[in-house]
Amino acid sequence: MPKPEIEFVEPASVFDWRPVAGDLTGLLREMILSEDPETGDYSRLLSFPPGTDTSPNGTLRHDTWEEVVILEGSITDLRLGEEFGAGYYACRPPGMAHGPWIAPDGAVTFEIRYRRPPP
């Protein structure tokens, strides 16, 4: 079944925050907003509590496309040595390296991950 049809909702009244699988810090939380169990495509909110340092997770690479918008706060990419704040957007093709991150004051991002079928 593809992602469900959802009309406007207040996410916190419908969905729960949960730990992120594979996060070695134990700090990151995600709220899955929609998911296609067949493809693994999903949309989520990702919370970086104040003081988060994802260095134990290392540099990440995914086998999916990932689009990210920072909604609140800021995160600093330690590999790039750059801070990105609310309103910043990233589009990462499969295999693109990113992170690790720190979020001294915390942050919340909106992410979409999806696979594209081969041409």
C-alpha positions in Angstrom: 0.0 0.0 0.0 1.4 3.4 -0.8 1.7 6.2 1.7 -1.7 6.9 3.3 -3.9 9.9 2.4 -3.8 12.3 5.3 -5.5 15.7 5.4 -4.1 18.4 7.7 -3.5 17.2 11.2 -1.5 18.4 14.2 1.3 15.7 14.1 1.8 15.5 17.8 -1.9 14.7 18.3 -1.7 11.7 15.9 1.9 10.4 15.8 4.4 9.5 18.5 8.1 10.4 18.9 10.3 7.3 19.0 14.0 6.6 19.1 15.8 6.4 15.8 16.9 2.9 14.9 20.7 2.7 14.6 21.3 6.0 16.5 24.3 5.3 18.7 23.8 8.4 20.7 20.4 7.5 22.0 19.3 11.1 21.7 17.7 11.4 18.3 13.9 11.0 18.1 11.7 10.7 15.0 8.0 11.1 14.3 7.1 9.1 11.2 4.3 11.0 9.4 3.7 8.7 6.5 5.3 5.5 5.2 5.0 3.2 2.3 5.8 -0.3 3.8 6.4 -1.7 0.3 9.1 0.7 -0.8 10.3 1.9 2.6 9.7 5.6 1.5 8.7 7.8 4.4 8.3 11.3 5.7 9.3 12.2 9.2 10.2 14.9 11.7 13.6 14.4 13.3 14.4 15.9 16.7 17.9 16.8 17.8 17.6 17.7 21.5 19.9 20.5 22.8 23.5 19.2 23.2 23.1 16.5 20.5 26.4 15.3 19.0 26.0 12.5 16.4 29.8 11.8 16.1 29.3 8.2 17.4 27.1 7.6 14.3 29.9 8.8 12.0 29.4 10.1 8.5 26.1 8.8 7.0 25.3 7.6 3.5 21.9 6.2 2.5 20.7 4.1 -0.4 17.7 6.4 -0.8 17.1 10.0 -1.9 16.8 12.3 1.1 15.4 15.8 1.2 15.6 17.8 4.4 14.3 21.2 5.6 15.4 22.5 9.0 12.2 23.7 10.7 13.6 24.9 14.1 17.1 25.6 15.6 20.3 24.8 13.8 22.7 21.9 13.2 26.4 22.0 12.4 27.9 19.5 10.0 31.3 18.7 11.7 32.7 17.3 8.5 32.0 20.5 6.6 32.5 22.9 9.6 29.3 24.7 8.7 26.2 25.6 10.6 22.8 25.5 9.0 19.7 27.1 10.5 15.9 27.1 10.2 14.8 27.4 6.5 17.9 25.6 5.1 17.2 22.8 2.6 19.3 19.8 1.4 18.6 17.3 -1.4 20.9 14.3 -1.1 21.1 11.6 -3.8 21.8 8.0 -2.8 25.4 7.6 -1.4 26.0 11.3 -0.6 28.1 11.7 2.6 26.7 13.9 5.3 27.3 14.5 9.0 28.1 13.9 11.8 26.2 16.8 13.4 26.0 18.8 16.6 23.0 20.8 17.7 24.1 22.8 20.8 20.6 24.4 21.1 18.6 21.7 19.5 16.9 21.4 16.1 13.9 19.8 14.3 14.0 18.8 10.7 11.4 17.6 8.2 12.7 14.8 6.0 11.5 12.8 3.0 13.3 9.6 2.0 12.4 7.8 -1.2 13.7 5.5 -3.8 13.6 6.2 -7.5 13.1 3.2 -9.8 16.0 2.6 -12.3 15.5 4.3 -15.7 
